[in-house]
């Protein structure tokens, strides 16, 4: 297996099991993952929050059980932000989707098993083109898994962001009529999901970025000013860990383009 690209700000976030536990509520305000009782799983999370995604994945897989969630999150975030090769990115998203599907099969009440299944399939879909993914029937799987995640964890802000993005992307690609009739995608529902996500997790840079993207997809240039303001707000967010730093850096990079 090829070596993973290191997190570019190594050392800026240094977590151990104790500090992860102490800041758990803040670090997991987006995914409402329960704080693990298993020391090995907690250590895997410490590696994740510090930005050592490769070791976090290995540690999570070795721990098993709730450790699979750490492995899935670490792999998905790494693939989304740091992996340079498109084929490798798609392979990693496929791995996450398969692991999460198996995890959901064993533990159907695990909201984050459903969430990471949907997230990985959603990012994979963007990689191969949303139109192609819809033709393969992936859209329905993404929507279903995200709706299950929210039903199991009503305060799951990240699942709302992803579901809001689903509604926006589908309408952007196939239009509101086919999007609504075939995939159940609705503009008002999508925008409401982003608003709910920001109410649940007001400091989420990724919620602001995805909301901005959705506004432009759904409303066009007339929402460009509002979208830019959301990007500016995201770029000014304080990041608590490596993942949030990557979200903020992405917003900053977009503003510079």
Number of C-alpha atoms within 10 A of each C-alpha: 3 5 6 16 15 14 18 11 12 12 12 12 18 16 20 15 16 12 11 22 17 10 12 17 15 12 19 17 18 24 19 19 19 11 15 15 9 12 11 17 27 24 23 29 32 24 27 29 23 24 29 24 30 20 16 27 26 17 23 28 20 15 20 15 15 23 24 25 26 29 29 29 25 28 25 26 21 26 24 18 16 17 19 12 9 12 10 13 22 22 13 21 28 18 18 27 25 17 20 27 20 15 22 20 13 12 15 16 16 20 25 34 30 30 32 28 28 31 27 28 25 24 20 22 21 15 16 12 12 22 15 14 18 17 9 11 11 17 23 16 16 23 22 14 25 29 20 20 28 20 13 16 18 15 20 26 28 29 31 29 27 26 29 30 24 25 27 30 22 25 24 18 15 16 15 20 13 14 20 16 10 12 20 17 24 21 21 12 15 25 21 15 22 26 20 18 24 22 13 18 20 15 18 24 29 24 29 28 25 20 29 22 21 26 21 19 19 21 13 11 12 10 16 15 12 15 21 19 14 21 27 19 18 24 24 15 18 13 19 14 18 25 23 18 20 23 22 24 19 19 25 17 11 13 12 7 5
